[in-house]
Amino acid sequence: MTDTIDARTPQHLLTIDGLRVAYRGRRGEVRAVDGVDLAVGAGQVVAVVGESGSGKSTLAHAVIGLLPAGGRIDAGRISFAGRDGEQDLARLSERKLRALRGRDIGLIPQDPSVSLNPTTRIGAQVAEVLIVHGLANSRNAHVEAVQALADAGLPDPATRAQQFPHELSGGMRQRVLIAIAFAANPRLVIADEPTSALDVTVQKRILDHLGMLVQSRGTSILLITHDLGVAAGRADQLIVMSRGRVVEAGRTADILDNPQHEYTRKLLSDAPSMASGSLIAGRRTATATDTATARERGGSADDAGAATPVPLLQVSHVVKHFPLPRRGGGERVLKAVDDVSFSIERGRTLALVGESGSGKSTTARLSIALTAPTSGSIVFDGLDLVKARSGEIRRARQSMQIVYQNPYTSLSPRLTVSQIVEEPLRIFRVGSKAERRAAAADLIDQVALPASVLSRRAAELSGGQRQRVAIARALALSPSLVVCDEPVSALDVTVQSQILALLVDLQAERNLSYLFISHDLAVVRQIADDVAVMRNGQIVEAGPTQQIYAAPQHEYTQELLNAVPTRAARTTRPN
Amino acid sequence: MGRYLARRLAAAVGVLWAAYTLAFAILYLLPGDPAEILAAGGENTDPDPAALEKLRAEYGLDRPIAEQYWDKLWAALHGNFGVSVTSGRPVTDVIKDAAPSTLLLTFGALAAAIIGGALLALIATYPRGAGLRQLLLSLPSLAVSAPTFWVGLILVQLLSFQWRLLPAIGNEGWKSLVMPVVTLAIPVSAVVAQVLAKSLLTELGSPYVEIAHAKGVSRTRIHLRHVARNAAIPTLTLVGVLTGELLAGTVVVETVFSRAGIGRVTAAAVERQDIPVVLGVVVFSAAIFVVVNLLIDLVYPLLDPRIAQNGARA
């Protein structure tokens, strides 16, 4: 048997016919994959695109026989041409599947931060895949592992092999997982949202490297993603899934240029891209007189009609240091926020943009006194939050609220939605019990949720519904400032666009100010009046959104904008 | 690592000092005249005032309490815990004689509890079928709810009196150790099993386990190589606490099985209000507890490399 397959042979490496997968749970059976057909040719990249719940992840796990508890393949064939010849993975014994996993089929998971064993050295984790398949012995496995790390593009692989996962950044960890997936030189690698947990510039480098590996080794990739931008730049074939079925399949360029199915079109229009229009354009013209002047002045001065140009939030020369572990020398500090100044006016949105570690989340926490700055001043609505007494800050909290990134962890799963939304009112003793209940019902209505969710628990809701509940909770005390810390990055594109629209509507109704934290430049473009780009704790560039996007001055801003995955036809790989 | 060790050592010394001081305060400041207790020597007689004065002077009880405390602490630091009121022997000798038997019992029970509990947890979390898993996992709660003295009495009844396999009482030979160790270990091993099983199940749900599966690693290897080590930390923390529990448990177990040891010494000293002995036993128990927890603190970084670094940062 030869290990090299001519990339031009039309032979299929993986063929799925009529696959049906169902989960059995307390509420009966749920069909996650309902009759899916697809084929992956040797050396091909096939992307499966869809929202969460579309069954794309279940499909990927069915291929390697790692369905979660309760999941079962009911019907269909998963024909795979591995080193042991053509086999039907849907009917293979656990023992034979285990021989295939890691050796013939690799897996790159979604979240690199939790996908490595925290107590085992990097090198040993890469070597393990070679050892269990007898591809290396305990003596040469380590050398092979270092080579695999080097092939995955990890700098200084020999040192990294001696380290533990917590000593590596997210991007480095993902390279380690790529090294594990490719170590045994498999024919197929399943990449399940391989970059959705990474920063946009890291994402680009990882995807580029993955593409290079695929080309040099002739490996096939089954790429699972919700991000059409990621799929568009990399995949030969595109498969669009919705509710367990394939709604559209074909060449990537054909589908993007000429989507046939209604769902594909919706997916394309909902995906925020650099071409998307601004959601706040309407609002600006609606508020009449100030629009033109605000645009001209870049929104840096007073609102038309307001007598004094006092911003709602004024952050001046704020510094935040965190102590680092001592090593040898004296005390070391991490300068998380290093001399940052900005202001937000009433009814406007400032977006803080940057990668993880840029200090944007710390800045957000400082802005609403969730943590105290090392130096600098923060004035909110006339109150100096740095010098204020705790009682004053507590009262000010009614006017400044926060919506977090992850609606799965920011809501207590044991409370009902009504209890969650009422809690801020109860804490500040607003109204009677009945009034609070009525207020919660009103808020739930405002965030466009049905009244029936009030009595349900957060754990029973979908991600989008939960984020709406989190927004309702933030609005309960009628704040003037809401900090939105990556409010849509954990959500599907369709849900994402709905939540953004909701935020814009609420802002217009209540004259809210938003401090909007995001790493997603496409989202920011849709919602922000002004943008501040952060890097290493400093604002490197700030200004009106349109200006920043049209003519970025700082090279880092340019780099960020270039790294955004585009839906334009692929240029990185020739066909 | 050096900083981590230094911090742990300082904490250990602090705990010992706090235990001594607290015990001193409770025993000397509580209502009741220590001199009267000393004079009575456990018997209910009315001592004459002159004898009491003499005793007060002899034991330094007529001096201010702070002075007494510093004197006794200073002596204790030099290994002198005074003299037993009832037997007249130095407290250190009383403890030295009783300690080996009790330490054997305590650490024998600790080893049995860890081995038994860990085995049960590892086996119970291995089956994929929910039924068998549930059945095995219900064993610990059953064991926790059985009182120590009752288990001891049942064991004696069966193994000694009915089947005549092991001696019912005494300190002689390993055979006399079996039943006390088992009696003491059962409730503790149940707690170990419960906590370890819970962490094992949590770890089994981690994404890195899925990656191990995707590498083609067998379930047994995943269970023992990947999951067990990550799940061990909470159990290890618990072992430190349980050592104190085991030491306390020796009071009951040594009484049930009529073994000589610290437990019996404690029971007798408390009954006769032999204050120097009680104080000595408190410090001894605290020392064992502190040493075990210090050892555990040293094992943490070996199991999880993140701990030493966090410890140094905090």
Interface residues (C-beta under 8 A of the other chain):
Chain A: I64 L66 R98 A99 L100 R101 G102 R103 I105 G106 L107 P109 D111 V114 S115 L116 N117 P118 T119 T120 E128 V129 V132 H133 F164 H166 L177 I180 A181 P323 L324 P325 R326
Chain B: R3 S206 P207 Y208 E210 I211 A212 H213 A214 K215 G216 V217 S218 R221 H226 R229 N230 L303 D304 P305 R306 Q309 A312 R313
